[in-house]
Every structure is written in structure tokens, then in C-alpha cells.
């Protein structure tokens, strides 16, 4: 996808998912991958759930890999971010626990994203 395509698809999915009350800003810049992460970083979101603000980041070197699933994935992170904050604040984690939390978070987000995009394909 091009930058313009990605920006249009973000707006499309924001409306489709009923998240027009969120302020979403799209950025195109390289993403620094965390050490020892299990997952690729084709997209990333910085989220403030209190004010419903999010910045989505897509690396220019990987725009060809961005598709609706990647975009929906970032929206699902917005929805689940409050749970992440609660779990992090209320669970004393050691390094291994933090990695498990990241793994569970990404797996859950991915499964929800796949359900949404499959439903969308069936409607189209």
C-alpha cells in the first residue's frame, strides 16, 4: 500500500469499527523493534485510552506489507489497551512474565483482528 492508501484505510476502518470518537494520527517512520520480541513490527500504536488518542506508526521500508489486517490489528490494540494497563499495574512481573504478557497480548489482538477481517470479507 502507499501512504495515501494506508491513511484512507485507517479512516475507513475507524468508521467501520465505530471508533470515530478516537483521534487517530498516522505516522510513517521506522519502528525500533524491542529486543527479544516474538513479533514483527509492521505497525505500532501509541495509545492514550483516557483521551481516546492514538498514533499509528508504519515503517516506510515495510509499506508493501501493510494491509487491512495490520491496520485492524492496531485498532484492536486501542480497544485492549486499558486491559494491558490494568494488568501491568496490578501484576508484579519478572522478565519472563513480561514476555508472556506481550505474547498473550499479541495473540489475543491477532485473533480478534482475524475475526473482524474475516467477517468483513464475508460481507463484501
Secondary structure, 3 states (H helix, E strand, C coil): CCHHHHHHHHHHHHHHCCCCCCEEEEEECCCCCCCCCCCCCCEEEEEECCCCEEEEEECHHHHHHCCHHHHHHHHHHHHHHHHHHHHHHHCCCCHHHHHHHHHHHHHHHHHHHHHHHHHHHHHC
